[in-house]
Amino acid sequence: MDMALGVTIAFWILAAVTVGAAVWLVTTRNVFHAALALIAAFFGFGGLYATLSADFMAAVQILVYAGAVAIVMVFAIMMTAHQREDAGRFQAPAAIMAVVLAVIIGFSLLQTTWQISSAQPAQNTPPILAEQLLGPYVLPFEIVSVLLVSAMVGAIIIARER
Amino acid sequence: MEVGVNHYLVLAGILFSIGLYGVLSRRNAVVMLMALELMFNSVNLTLIAFSRWVTPSLLTGQAFAIFVLTVAAAEATVGLAIVLAIYRNRASVSAEQVDELRG
């Protein structure tokens, strides 16, 4: 019971942090502040994965997103010049679109009954994930590794000075 | 009140919508890519929430989340390389100035 209460409190705190960081990301006019907000949101997502008993995914989230992707974003900011952008023309239509989408998503989610399993979540996830990735999902696993290599080579070729 | 699958799904829907607002309203291509990463992450959150409540012992959702994460990493690399190439050619990262393909 104490465990469930802790998870509930952690969920609400992490949800507030993540939504706050996301709002900061899309509203700030400073590109570097946006990068900081993105990193805060990545940590919030990592915490949310931890509350879902997804220990490996939480670690990967911190390593790949808060580590690698954040560094790549900061490099992209440093290599390009940014002037403070004024409010875009599409701000009001974009806000309307986003609110409509959120209402549609929320409505359809709450109308659906999911097939909830009563089993307890797995405690030690990496071995199960390894069996999934190298068992039934071995073909997508290989395809995604080819995609990653080709994306890296493509990024080098596109970004190279000539 | 116990936190259930709907809490996480609604949270992910809100975060996805915020990311969509960022992609549509901003003109800085780097910030657009950041908002796109936010959308990818909220999709991963739904997958892991389903993994927790629908397939708690098989972890199918988490396996899918790993694939989404890989594709998102590839997208970030190629996207930022394209931004750098555009910046090198026209010294700007504003998405409004990239209109060579406009008919």
Interface residues (C-beta under 8 A of the other chain):
Chain A: A4 V7 T8 F11 A15 T18 V19 A22 V23 L25 V26 V31 A34 A35 L38 A41 F42 F45 L48 Y49 T51 L52 S53 A54 F56 M57 V60 Q61 V64 Y65 A68 V69 V72 M73 F75 A76 I77 M79 T80 A81 H82 E85 G88 F90 Q91 P93 A94 A95 M97 A98 V99 L101 A102 I105 G106 L109 L110 W114 Q115 I116 S117 A119 Q120 P121 A122 T125 I128 L129 Q132 L133 Y137 P140 F141 V144 S145 L147 L148 A151 M152 G154 A155 I156 I158 A159 E161
Chain B: M1 E2 V3 G4 V5 N6 H7 Y8 L9 V10 L11 G13 I14 L15 F16 S17 I18 G19 L20 Y21 G22 L24 S25 R26 R27 N28 V30 V31 L33 M34 A35 E37 L38 N41 N44 L45 I48 A49 F50 S51 R52 W53 V54 T55 P56 S57 L58 L59 T60 Q62 A63 A65 I66 F67 L69 T70 V71 A72 A73 A74 E75 A76 T77 V78 L80 A81 I82 V83 L84 A85 Y87 R88 A91 V93 S94
